[in-house]
């Protein structure tokens, strides 16, 4: 039986909660019709591209092989050719004569091999030092590739650190010169987000347009990329239609006006991590879970009036029982029921799929509520950590990165129990991803959030720790984010866990970086509306 609609508590009984901007999308995807291209035509083009890859094996042109792999990845169709690309890169890695005296080729080889988990020494760049000890190029394309390659770095790789420092200033100077528009845009994008950190589907959509304008490009690859992009876009829109129906039903049972209405943005967040067409169910499930986490975030941060009320709700979540006590706030009952019912249904679906980790979803919801409740206590005690490290020890888990990664992991396949247990220990990889999300969020949202009663941010903590301004604190925090990316790359290269798990963890970091690059794009969704329009609404013109 549907729960009755219950209105919010009178404002006299509660602090005035923040009002968020409405969803830019509303019910748009309920009736949005996409034009799906011919699957048969796409399959023909897919096989034509496969022949291009297989023919490249016989080539002795290293640059041609590397550029083919790079193109397939950037244009978004590499997931069709995982085996072929892995075999090609494996042969390049094991080729004793695989080195090059060309800085561009060396940079591209280094970047692609590290991106695929191969441990390649940064010493390959030593021979390119000039008389001053710098490694650079007057060719813009080479300079961009060098800068991208250097960002797949780990701690202690001073040669890569120096390459970034020196060439960043060179790229910045190029923005003042009269470059071709497409090249100028590539320089700007690279300075803002090195290639390894870009969300793959966003990169695919943008690169299709870039590739099409290149004087030399492969028409078969281009056409297949467009067909494939449009096919995936139609799948995503079908998912959004299903999710909109579910989201509207949840809204009909409880007043969620205290929370951010960001169903579309969260789906986009998740497809940044799992975009492949055969992961449709995973995207829907993890989107639902992340929406529940967002509701819990806004509940504890914006609507629970007191620590006592927060404690009562958290206790009910831990008990996992709709039968609440008399002191449970009536206006929170429908939300509790909605969270429990949604989670129980996901668990049932996973059990029907013979998923051994179905019950982990409930554990994820409970620990998420626990982490947010801890922040309420922190806020109401007016606790200010002495150092940023102390802050992060307490705040990283509420970034929800760990929960999203585990949710993705258990939804994709019947993974090993050891991997799930390992993820719950909050290892260095997940900690690094969480730093990217937590600190990035704090940098762009601190001024807005501190205007109301809110848990102290890493920005405020850093200011107190060093006696510096907010701007200076942000610069220190950006260094912490860079160090976190080095941790992520190191853990990825160590390959101690299944590669798919490692790849999806990196993808979560990429989406976090995207959402908090310029602003808090989750809270202020108009800032990414154009990108989401490209993802879901505007197909590639064939």
C-alpha positions in Angstrom: 0.0 0.0 0.0 1.3 3.4 -0.9 2.3 5.6 2.0 0.2 8.7 2.5 1.7 12.1 1.6 2.9 13.8 4.8 3.9 17.5 4.7 7.1 18.9 6.3 7.2 20.0 9.9 6.2 23.6 10.5 9.2 25.9 10.2 8.7 27.1 13.8 9.7 23.6 14.9 12.8 23.5 12.7 15.6 25.6 11.4 14.8 27.1 8.0 16.2 24.7 5.5 18.1 25.8 2.4 16.1 25.9 -0.9 17.8 24.4 -3.9 17.2 25.2 -7.5 14.7 22.9 -9.2 15.7 20.2 -11.7 16.5 21.7 -15.1 14.9 18.6 -16.6 11.7 17.8 -14.7 9.7 15.1 -16.6 11.5 15.8 -19.9 12.7 12.3 -20.4 9.2 10.7 -19.9 8.3 11.8 -23.4 11.6 12.5 -25.1 11.9 10.4 -28.3 15.3 9.5 -29.7 16.1 8.3 -33.2 18.0 5.1 -32.9 20.2 4.4 -36.0 20.3 1.1 -37.7 21.9 -1.6 -35.6 22.7 -3.6 -38.7 24.6 -0.6 -40.2 26.5 -0.1 -37.0 27.5 -3.8 -36.9 28.9 -3.6 -40.4 30.9 -0.6 -39.5 32.1 -2.3 -36.3 33.5 -5.2 -38.2 35.1 -2.8 -40.7 36.9 -1.1 -37.9 38.0 -4.4 -36.4 39.7 -5.2 -39.7 41.5 -1.9 -39.5 42.9 -2.9 -36.1 43.9 -6.4 -37.1 45.7 -5.0 -40.2 47.7 -2.7 -38.0 49.3 -5.7 -36.3 51.4 -6.3 -39.5 52.5 -2.7 -39.6 56.0 -1.7 -38.4 54.8 1.9 -38.0 54.7 2.4 -34.2 53.2 5.8 -34.4 50.4 4.6 -36.6 49.5 1.8 -34.1 49.6 4.1 -31.1 47.5 6.8 -32.8 44.9 4.2 -33.8 44.5 3.0 -30.2 44.4 6.6 -29.0 41.7 7.5 -31.6 39.5 4.5 -30.7 39.7 5.4 -27.0 39.1 9.1 -27.4 36.3 8.7 -29.9 34.5 6.2 -27.5 34.4 2.9 -29.4 37.4 1.1 -27.8 35.1 -1.0 -25.5 34.1 -3.0 -28.7 37.7 -4.1 -29.2 39.2 -4.8 -25.8 40.9 -8.0 -26.8 42.4 -6.5 -30.0 43.6 -3.4 -28.2 45.1 -5.4 -25.3 46.9 -7.7 -27.7 48.2 -4.7 -29.7 49.5 -2.9 -26.6 51.0 -6.1 -25.2 53.0 -6.5 -28.4 54.1 -2.9 -28.3 55.1 -3.3 -24.6 57.1 -6.4 -25.3 58.8 -5.1 -28.5 62.5 -4.8 -27.7 62.9 -2.2 -30.4 59.7 -0.5 -29.2 61.4 2.7 -28.1 61.5 5.8 -30.2 63.7 8.9 -30.7 60.6 10.9 -31.3 59.3 12.7 -28.3 55.6 12.6 -29.4 55.7 8.9 -30.0 57.5 8.2 -26.8 54.9 10.3 -24.9 52.0 8.6 -26.5 53.5 5.1 -25.9 54.1 5.9 -22.3 50.6 7.3 -21.8 48.8 4.5 -23.4 50.8 1.7 -21.7 50.4 3.2 -18.3 46.7 3.9 -18.9 46.4 0.1 -19.5 48.2 -0.8 -16.4 51.7 -1.4 -17.7 54.6 -0.3 -15.6 56.7 1.8 -17.9 59.7 3.7 -16.4 59.7 7.5 -16.7 63.4 7.2 -17.6 62.3 6.8 -21.3 62.2 10.6 -21.3 65.8 11.2 -20.0 67.3 11.3 -23.5 65.1 14.2 -24.5 66.5 16.7 -21.9 67.9 19.8 -23.4 71.0 21.7 -22.2 69.0 23.3 -19.4 67.7 19.9 -18.3 64.2 20.5 -19.5 62.0 18.3 -21.7 59.7 20.1 -24.0 58.8 20.8 -27.6 58.0 23.6 -30.0 55.3 21.5 -31.6 52.0 22.1 -29.9 50.6 18.6 -30.5 53.8 17.1 -29.0 53.7 19.5 -26.1 50.1 18.5 -25.3 50.9 14.8 -25.5 54.0 15.3 -23.3 51.9 17.1 -20.7 49.2 14.4 -20.8 51.7 11.6 -20.4 53.4 13.3 -17.4 50.1 13.3 -15.5 50.0 9.5 -15.4 52.6 9.9 -12.6 53.2 8.4 -9.2 55.0 9.8 -6.2 58.8 10.4 -6.5 58.9 10.6 -10.3 60.7 14.0 -10.4 61.2 13.9 -14.1 57.5 13.9 -14.7 56.9 16.5 -12.0 59.4 18.8 -13.8 57.8 18.1 -17.1 54.5 19.3 -15.8 55.8 22.4 -14.1 57.9 23.6 -17.1 55.4 22.8 -19.8 52.4 24.1 -17.9 53.8 27.6 -18.3 54.5 27.0 -21.9 51.0 25.9 -22.6 49.6 28.8 -20.7 51.6 31.1 -22.9 50.2 29.5 -26.0 46.7 30.5 -24.9 47.7 34.1 -25.6 48.8 33.3 -29.2 46.8 33.2 -32.4 46.3 29.4 -32.6 43.7 27.7 -34.8 40.4 27.5 -32.8 40.4 23.7 -32.5 44.0 23.7 -31.3 43.4 26.6 -28.9 40.5 24.7 -27.4 42.6 21.5 -27.0 45.2 23.5 -25.1 42.6 25.0 -22.8 41.0 21.6 -22.2 44.4 20.0 -21.4 45.4 22.7 -19.0 42.0 22.3 -17.2 41.8 18.5 -17.3 44.7 16.3 -18.5 43.5 13.5 -20.7 43.8 10.7 -18.1 41.3 12.5 -15.9 38.6 13.1 -18.4 35.2 11.5 -18.3 35.2 9.1 -21.2 31.7 9.7 -22.6 32.2 13.4 -22.4 35.5 13.1 -24.2 34.0 10.8 -26.8 31.2 13.3 -27.7 33.7 16.2 -27.9 36.4 14.3 -29.8 33.9 13.1 -32.5 33.6 16.7 -33.5 37.3 17.4 -33.2 38.2 14.2 -35.2 35.7 15.1 -38.0 37.5 18.4 -38.6 40.9 16.8 -38.9 42.4 17.1 -42.3 43.3 13.4 -42.2 40.8 11.1 -40.6 39.3 7.6 -41.1 35.7 7.9 -42.4 34.8 4.4 -41.3 35.9 5.0 -37.7 34.2 8.3 -37.6 30.9 7.0 -38.9 30.9 4.0 -36.5 31.7 6.3 -33.6 28.6 8.5 -34.5 26.3 5.5 -34.9 27.5 3.9 -31.7 27.2 7.2 -29.8 23.6 7.6 -30.9 22.8 3.9 -30.0 24.1 4.4 -26.5 22.3 7.7 -26.2 19.0 6.0 -26.9 19.7 3.4 -24.3 20.5 6.1 -21.7 17.2 7.9 -22.5 15.2 4.7 -22.0 16.9 4.3 -18.6 16.1 7.9 -17.7 12.4 7.3 -18.6 12.3 4.3 -16.2 14.1 6.2 -13.5 11.8 9.3 -13.9 8.8 7.1 -13.3 10.4 5.6 -10.2 11.5 9.1 -8.9 8.0 10.6 -9.5 6.5 7.7 -7.5 8.9 8.3 -4.6 8.0 12.0 -4.7 4.3 11.2 -4.6 4.8 9.5 -1.2 6.8 12.0 0.6 7.7 15.7 0.5 11.3 16.0 -0.7 11.3 19.8 -1.1 14.3 19.9 1.4 16.4 17.9 -1.1 18.2 18.5 -4.4 16.2 17.0 -7.3 19.1 15.7 -9.4 18.0 12.4 -10.8 19.3 13.2 -14.3 22.6 14.5 -13.0 23.2 11.4 -10.9 22.5 9.1 -13.9 25.1 11.2 -15.8 27.4 10.8 -12.9 27.0 7.0 -13.0 27.3 6.6 -16.7 30.6 8.4 -16.4 31.7 5.3 -14.5 29.8 2.5 -16.3 28.8 3.7 -19.8 28.8 0.5 -21.8 25.4 -0.6 -23.2 25.5 -4.0 -21.5 25.6 -2.3 -18.1 22.2 -0.8 -18.3 20.8 -2.5 -15.2 23.9 -1.5 -13.2 23.5 2.1 -14.2 19.9 2.1 -13.0 20.6 0.3 -9.7 23.6 2.5 -8.8 21.7 5.6 -9.8 18.9 4.7 -7.4 21.4 4.0 -4.6 23.2 7.3 -5.2 19.9 9.2 -5.2 19.1 7.7 -1.8 22.6 8.7 -0.6 21.9 12.2 -1.9 18.5 12.3 0.0 20.3 11.2 3.2 23.0 13.9 2.6 20.3 16.6 2.4 18.3 15.1 5.2 21.1 15.2 7.7 22.7 18.4 6.4 19.6 20.4 5.6 16.5 19.0 7.3 17.2 17.2 10.5 16.6 20.0 13.0 18.7 18.6 15.9 21.2 16.0 16.8 18.5 14.1 18.6 16.3 14.0 15.5 19.3 12.9 13.4 20.1 10.1 16.0 16.5 8.9 15.9 16.5 8.6 12.1 19.9 7.0 12.1 18.8 4.4 14.6 15.8 3.5 12.5 18.0 3.0 9.5 20.3 0.7 11.5 17.4 -1.3 12.7 16.0 -1.5 9.2 12.4 -1.6 10.4 9.4 0.5 9.3 7.9 0.0 12.7 9.2 3.1 14.4 8.8 4.3 17.9 6.4 7.1 19.1 9.2 9.6 19.3 10.1 9.1 15.6 9.2 12.4 13.7 6.1 11.8 11.7 7.3 13.9 8.8 10.3 11.7 8.3 8.4 8.4 8.2 7.5 8.4 4.5 11.2 9.0 3.6 12.3 6.2 5.8 9.9 3.8 4.2 10.9 5.0 0.7 14.6 4.3 1.4 13.9 0.9 3.0 11.5 -0.2 0.2 13.8 0.9 -2.6 16.8 -0.8 -1.1 14.8 -4.0 -0.4 13.7 -4.1 -4.0 17.2 -3.7 -5.3 18.3 -6.5 -3.0 15.5 -8.8 -4.2 16.4 -8.1 -7.9 20.1 -8.9 -7.2 19.1 -12.2 -5.5 17.0 -13.2 -8.5 20.1 -12.7 -10.5 22.0 -15.1 -8.2 24.2 -12.2 -7.0 26.0 -13.4 -3.8 26.5 -9.9 -2.6 22.9 -8.7 -2.8 22.7 -7.8 0.9 25.7 -5.5 0.6 23.4 -2.8 -0.8 21.6 -2.6 2.6 25.0 -2.3 4.3 25.9 0.5 2.0 22.8 2.5 2.9 23.3 2.0 6.6 27.0 3.1 6.6 26.1 6.1 4.4 23.5 7.2 7.0 26.0 6.6 9.7 28.7 8.8 8.1 26.2 11.7 7.5 24.9 11.4 11.1 28.5 11.7 12.4 28.8 15.0 10.5 25.6 16.3 12.3 27.3 15.6 15.6 30.4 17.3 14.4 28.4 20.3 13.2 26.4 20.8 16.4 29.5 20.4 18.5 31.1 23.2 16.5 34.1 20.9 16.1 37.0 22.3 14.0 39.8 19.9 13.3 43.3 21.1 14.0 44.7 19.9 10.7 43.4 19.0 7.2 44.6 15.4 7.7 42.5 15.2 10.8 39.5 16.6 8.9 39.9 14.0 6.1 40.1 11.1 8.5 36.6 12.0 9.5 35.1 13.4 6.4 36.3 11.3 3.4 33.8 8.5 4.0 30.8 10.8 3.6 32.0 11.7 0.1 30.1 8.4 -0.9 32.9 7.4 -3.3 33.5 4.2 -1.5 29.9 3.3 -1.5 29.5 4.1 -5.3 32.6 2.0 -6.1 31.3 -1.0 -4.1 27.8 -0.5 -5.6 29.3 -0.6 -9.1 31.5 -3.6 -8.2 28.7 -5.8 -6.9 26.3 -4.8 -9.7 28.6 -5.6 -12.6 29.3 -9.2 -11.8 29.4 -11.8 -9.1 32.7 -10.5 -7.8 35.0 -12.1 -5.3 34.0 -11.6 -1.6 37.6 -10.7 -0.9 37.4 -7.7 -3.3 34.2 -6.4 -1.6 35.7 -6.8 1.9 38.9 -5.1 0.7 36.9 -2.1 -0.6 35.2 -1.7 2.8 38.6 -1.3 4.5 38.9 2.1 2.7 42.2 1.3 1.0 44.5 3.8 -0.6 42.9 3.7 -4.0 39.4 4.5 -2.6 40.9 7.0 -0.2 42.5 8.8 -3.2 39.3 8.8 -5.1 37.5 10.2 -2.0 40.1 13.0 -1.6 39.4 14.1 -5.2 35.7 14.2 -4.5 35.7 15.7 -0.9 38.4 18.3 -1.3 37.3 19.3 -4.8 33.7 19.8 -3.5 34.9 21.9 -0.6 37.0 24.2 -2.8 34.1 25.1 -5.0 31.3 25.1 -2.5 32.9 26.4 0.8 31.8 30.1 0.4 28.2 29.1 -0.3 27.9 26.5 2.4 29.6 28.4 5.2 26.9 31.1 4.7 24.6 28.8 6.6 25.1 26.4 9.5 27.3 23.7 8.1 30.0 21.4 9.1 33.4 23.1 8.8 35.1 22.4 5.4 38.7 21.4 4.6 39.1 25.0 3.3 38.2 26.5 6.7 40.4 23.9 8.5 43.3 24.7 6.2 42.9 28.4 6.8 43.0 27.8 10.6 45.9 25.4 10.4 48.2 27.7 8.5 46.8 31.1 9.3 46.1 31.9 5.6 43.4 33.2 3.3 40.8 31.0 1.6 42.6 31.5 -1.8 45.9 30.3 -0.3 44.1 27.4 1.4 42.6 26.4 -2.0 46.1 26.3 -3.5 47.3 24.0 -0.7 44.3 21.8 -1.1 44.9 21.5 -4.9 48.3 20.0 -4.0 46.5 17.4 -1.9 44.3 16.5 -4.8 47.4 16.1 -7.1 48.9 13.8 -4.5 45.7 11.8 -4.4 45.9 11.3 -8.2 49.4 10.0 -7.7 48.0 7.5 -5.2 45.3 6.5 -7.6 47.8 5.9 -10.5 50.1 3.9 -8.3 47.3 1.7 -7.1 46.1 1.3 -10.6 49.6 0.3 -11.9 50.1 -2.2 -9.0 47.2 -4.2 -10.4 46.5 -6.0 -7.1 42.8 -6.2 -7.8 40.8 -7.1 -10.9 41.4 -4.6 -13.7 37.8 -3.8 -14.2 37.4 -2.9 -10.5 40.5 -0.6 -10.8 39.3 1.0 -14.0 35.8 1.8 -12.5 37.4 3.2 -9.4 39.5 5.6 -11.6 36.3 6.5 -13.5 34.6 7.5 -10.2 37.5 9.9 -9.6 37.1 11.3 -13.1 33.4 12.1 -12.5 34.2 13.7 -9.2 36.8 15.8 -10.9 34.3 16.8 -13.6 31.4 17.7 -11.2 33.7 19.9 -9.0 36.0 21.4 -11.6 34.6 24.9 -11.8 31.6 24.9 -9.5 29.5 22.5 -7.4 27.7 21.3 -10.6 25.6 18.9 -8.6 24.0 21.6 -6.4 24.1 24.1 -9.3 23.2 21.9 -12.3 22.7 24.6 -14.9 26.5 24.7 -15.1 26.5 21.3 -16.8 23.2 21.5 -18.6 24.9 21.9 -22.0 27.0 18.8 -21.4 24.1 16.7 -20.4 22.2 17.9 -23.4 25.0 16.6 -25.6 24.9 13.3 -23.6 21.2 12.7 -23.9 19.4 15.0 -26.2 21.5 16.0 -29.2 22.5 13.0 -31.4 25.6 13.1 -33.6 24.7 14.1 -37.1 25.4 11.4 -39.6 
